[in-house]
Amino acid sequence: MNAFWTYFWPTFSAGLITGIIGGAIAFRRRRRRNLALALGGLASLALAALWHGPFGAADEFSATVERSIRAALVYNEIPEVSGHLHRAPLTRQVLLSGPADDFQRSELVRIIGDLPGVESVSWAPETGVPLIVEGGAAAFLGFLLGLLVAYLRELRRRYNAYWNW
């Protein structure tokens, strides 16, 4: 499971689509340009929030990552150590707990840190960027790219309309 494809790509593509649609409306009508751009940006962020919560992408993401963490711990024969994603709010940081010596602690940080979808690993709680903020940033980045596509399309339309004989 790759965090980019399973969680961030749908939010990015939703932002891209809303950027193209919002840009097509905004670049045609000058009076309502700011309103169309604002509504498009809000729509992309709302779609990212819907993807995160009600559509269940965050729960699926955390279940898959925690399952791979548990599999890595069992594979390395350290079942007494447990690991889970930091919650409230959900982040991509893994918190490890349980009895382990210094060598096991350092190696588990390295091994669990290499799993897909994991940003960082620690034995003590730390603050991280919430997953919904990362998803919103991906959606907004897609929205900006969609605006660029819509702007280039509008420039081409205007250029072709100028040479219409």
LOVEX-394225 format. One record per residue (C-alpha): chain; x, y, z; residue in one letter. Coordinates in steps of 0.1 Angstrom, whole numbers, plus 2048, in hexadecimal, padded with zeros to 3 digits. Example, Ala and Ser with C-alpha at 12.3 -4.5 7.8 and 13.67 -1.06 7.14 Angstrom:
<rs>
<r c="A" u="87B" v="7D3" w="84E" r="A"/>
<r c="A" u="889" v="7F5" w="847" r="S"/>
</rs>
This chain:
<rs>
<r c="A" u="800" v="800" w="800" r="M"/>
<r c="A" u="80E" v="821" w="7F6" r="N"/>
<r c="A" u="801" v="840" w="808" r="A"/>
<r c="A" u="803" v="855" w="7E9" r="F"/>
<r c="A" u="7EC" v="83F" w="7D4" r="W"/>
<r c="A" u="7D3" v="834" w="7EE" r="T"/>
<r c="A" u="7CE" v="854" w="801" r="Y"/>
<r c="A" u="7DD" v="873" w="7F0" r="F"/>
<r c="A" u="7D7" v="86C" w="7CB" r="W"/>
<r c="A" u="7B0" v="86D" w="7CE" r="P"/>
<r c="A" u="7B2" v="88E" w="7E1" r="T"/>
<r c="A" u="7CB" v="89C" w="7C8" r="F"/>
<r c="A" u="7B5" v="891" w="7AA" r="S"/>
<r c="A" u="796" v="8A0" w="7BA" r="A"/>
<r c="A" u="7A8" v="8C1" w="7BE" r="G"/>
<r c="A" u="7B4" v="8BF" w="79A" r="L"/>
<r c="A" u="791" v="8BA" w="78D" r="I"/>
<r c="A" u="782" v="8D6" w="7A2" r="T"/>
<r c="A" u="79F" v="8EC" w="797" r="G"/>
<r c="A" u="798" v="8E6" w="772" r="I"/>
<r c="A" u="772" v="8EB" w="776" r="I"/>
<r c="A" u="776" v="90A" w="78D" r="G"/>
<r c="A" u="791" v="918" w="776" r="G"/>
<r c="A" u="77C" v="913" w="757" r="A"/>
<r c="A" u="75F" v="927" w="768" r="I"/>
<r c="A" u="776" v="941" w="777" r="A"/>
<r c="A" u="78A" v="949" w="758" r="F"/>
<r c="A" u="76B" v="94E" w="743" r="R"/>
<r c="A" u="758" v="965" w="75A" r="R"/>
<r c="A" u="76C" v="983" w="768" r="R"/>
<r c="A" u="751" v="98F" w="780" r="R"/>
<r c="A" u="74E" v="96F" w="793" r="R"/>
<r c="A" u="772" v="964" w="790" r="R"/>
<r c="A" u="77B" v="967" w="7B5" r="N"/>
<r c="A" u="75B" v="955" w="7C0" r="L"/>
<r c="A" u="761" v="939" w="7A8" r="A"/>
<r c="A" u="785" v="934" w="7B3" r="L"/>
<r c="A" u="77B" v="935" w="7D8" r="A"/>
<r c="A" u="75F" v="91C" w="7D3" r="L"/>
<r c="A" u="776" v="905" w="7BF" r="G"/>
<r c="A" u="791" v="906" w="7DA" r="G"/>
<r c="A" u="777" v="900" w="7F5" r="L"/>
<r c="A" u="768" v="8E3" w="7E1" r="A"/>
<r c="A" u="78A" v="8D3" w="7DE" r="S"/>
<r c="A" u="790" v="8D5" w="803" r="L"/>
<r c="A" u="76D" v="8C8" w="80A" r="A"/>
<r c="A" u="773" v="8AA" w="7F4" r="L"/>
<r c="A" u="794" v="8A3" w="806" r="A"/>
<r c="A" u="782" v="8A5" w="828" r="A"/>
<r c="A" u="766" v="88E" w="81B" r="L"/>
<r c="A" u="780" v="875" w="80E" r="W"/>
<r c="A" u="792" v="876" w="830" r="H"/>
<r c="A" u="774" v="871" w="846" r="G"/>
<r c="A" u="752" v="865" w="839" r="P"/>
<r c="A" u="761" v="851" w="81B" r="F"/>
<r c="A" u="778" v="83F" w="834" r="G"/>
<r c="A" u="799" v="844" w="824" r="A"/>
<r c="A" u="7AA" v="84E" w="845" r="A"/>
<r c="A" u="79D" v="82F" w="856" r="D"/>
<r c="A" u="7A8" v="818" w="83A" r="E"/>
<r c="A" u="7CA" v="829" w="838" r="F"/>
<r c="A" u="7D0" v="825" w="85E" r="S"/>
<r c="A" u="7C3" v="801" w="85E" r="A"/>
<r c="A" u="7DB" v="7F7" w="841" r="T"/>
<r c="A" u="7F9" v="809" w="850" r="V"/>
<r c="A" u="7F3" v="7F9" w="873" r="E"/>
<r c="A" u="7EF" v="7D7" w="863" r="R"/>
<r c="A" u="810" v="7DB" w="852" r="S"/>
<r c="A" u="820" v="7E7" w="872" r="I"/>
<r c="A" u="813" v="7C8" w="884" r="R"/>
<r c="A" u="820" v="7B2" w="868" r="A"/>
<r c="A" u="842" v="7C2" w="86A" r="A"/>
<r c="A" u="844" v="7BD" w="890" r="L"/>
<r c="A" u="83A" v="798" w="88D" r="V"/>
<r c="A" u="852" v="792" w="871" r="Y"/>
<r c="A" u="86F" v="7A0" w="886" r="N"/>
<r c="A" u="863" v="78B" w="8A3" r="E"/>
<r c="A" u="85B" v="7A7" w="8BB" r="I"/>
<r c="A" u="836" v="7A1" w="8C2" r="P"/>
<r c="A" u="837" v="7B1" w="8E4" r="E"/>
<r c="A" u="83D" v="7D4" w="8D4" r="V"/>
<r c="A" u="81E" v="7E5" w="8C6" r="S"/>
<r c="A" u="81C" v="801" w="8AD" r="G"/>
<r c="A" u="7FF" v="817" w="8A2" r="H"/>
<r c="A" u="7FA" v="838" w="88F" r="L"/>
<r c="A" u="7F7" v="857" w="8A4" r="H"/>
<r c="A" u="7D3" v="861" w="8A8" r="R"/>
<r c="A" u="7BF" v="880" w="8B2" r="A"/>
<r c="A" u="7C6" v="88C" w="898" r="P"/>
<r c="A" u="7D1" v="870" w="881" r="L"/>
<r c="A" u="7F5" v="874" w="875" r="T"/>
<r c="A" u="80D" v="85E" w="862" r="R"/>
<r c="A" u="823" v="85C" w="881" r="Q"/>
<r c="A" u="827" v="839" w="891" r="V"/>
<r c="A" u="829" v="836" w="8B7" r="L"/>
<r c="A" u="83A" v="817" w="8C3" r="L"/>
<r c="A" u="836" v="809" w="8E7" r="S"/>
<r c="A" u="841" v="7EA" w="8F9" r="G"/>
<r c="A" u="860" v="7DA" w="907" r="P"/>
<r c="A" u="87F" v="7DC" w="8F1" r="A"/>
<r c="A" u="8A4" v="7E1" w="8F6" r="D"/>
<r c="A" u="8B8" v="7FD" w="8E6" r="D"/>
<r c="A" u="8C1" v="7EA" w="8C7" r="F"/>
<r c="A" u="89D" v="7DF" w="8C1" r="Q"/>
<r c="A" u="891" v="803" w="8C6" r="R"/>
<r c="A" u="8A8" v="811" w="8AC" r="S"/>
<r c="A" u="8A2" v="7F6" w="893" r="E"/>
<r c="A" u="87D" v="7F6" w="897" r="L"/>
<r c="A" u="87D" v="81C" w="890" r="V"/>
<r c="A" u="890" v="815" w="870" r="R"/>
<r c="A" u="87B" v="7F7" w="865" r="I"/>
<r c="A" u="859" v="806" w="86C" r="I"/>
<r c="A" u="864" v="827" w="85D" r="G"/>
<r c="A" u="86A" v="815" w="83C" r="D"/>
<r c="A" u="846" v="80A" w="83A" r="L"/>
<r c="A" u="830" v="81B" w="820" r="P"/>
<r c="A" u="819" v="836" w="82E" r="G"/>
<r c="A" u="82F" v="83C" w="84D" r="V"/>
<r c="A" u="83E" v="85F" w="851" r="E"/>
<r c="A" u="851" v="85B" w="871" r="S"/>
<r c="A" u="855" v="842" w="88E" r="V"/>
<r c="A" u="85B" v="849" w="8B3" r="S"/>
<r c="A" u="858" v="83A" w="8D5" r="W"/>
<r c="A" u="849" v="85A" w="8E4" r="A"/>
<r c="A" u="82C" v="86E" w="8D7" r="P"/>
<r c="A" u="835" v="88B" w="8C1" r="E"/>
<r c="A" u="820" v="8A3" w="8AD" r="T"/>
<r c="A" u="81D" v="89F" w="888" r="G"/>
<r c="A" u="809" v="8AC" w="86B" r="V"/>
<r c="A" u="7E6" v="89F" w="86C" r="P"/>
<r c="A" u="7DD" v="888" w="84E" r="L"/>
<r c="A" u="7BE" v="89E" w="845" r="I"/>
<r c="A" u="7D5" v="8BC" w="842" r="V"/>
<r c="A" u="7EC" v="8A9" w="82B" r="E"/>
<r c="A" u="7CE" v="89D" w="816" r="G"/>
<r c="A" u="7C1" v="8C1" w="815" r="G"/>
<r c="A" u="7E3" v="8CD" w="809" r="A"/>
<r c="A" u="7E3" v="8B2" w="7EE" r="A"/>
<r c="A" u="7C0" v="8BD" w="7E3" r="A"/>
<r c="A" u="7CA" v="8E2" w="7E2" r="F"/>
<r c="A" u="7E9" v="8DA" w="7CE" r="L"/>
<r c="A" u="7D3" v="8C7" w="7B5" r="G"/>
<r c="A" u="7BC" v="8E5" w="7B4" r="F"/>
<r c="A" u="7D8" v="8FC" w="7AC" r="L"/>
<r c="A" u="7E4" v="8E5" w="790" r="L"/>
<r c="A" u="7C0" v="8E3" w="783" r="G"/>
<r c="A" u="7BF" v="909" w="782" r="L"/>
<r c="A" u="7DF" v="909" w="76E" r="L"/>
<r c="A" u="7D0" v="8F0" w="755" r="V"/>
<r c="A" u="7B0" v="905" w="753" r="A"/>
<r c="A" u="7C4" v="925" w="74D" r="Y"/>
<r c="A" u="7D9" v="916" w="732" r="L"/>
<r c="A" u="7BA" v="908" w="721" r="R"/>
<r c="A" u="7AA" v="92B" w="723" r="E"/>
<r c="A" u="7C9" v="93B" w="714" r="L"/>
<r c="A" u="7C8" v="922" w="6F7" r="R"/>
<r c="A" u="7A2" v="929" w="6F1" r="R"/>
<r c="A" u="7A8" v="94E" w="6F0" r="R"/>
<r c="A" u="7C6" v="94A" w="6D9" r="Y"/>
<r c="A" u="7B2" v="935" w="6C1" r="N"/>
<r c="A" u="794" v="94D" w="6C2" r="A"/>
<r c="A" u="7AB" v="969" w="6B8" r="Y"/>
<r c="A" u="7B6" v="958" w="698" r="W"/>
<r c="A" u="793" v="94D" w="68E" r="N"/>
<r c="A" u="78E" v="95A" w="66A" r="W"/>
</rs>
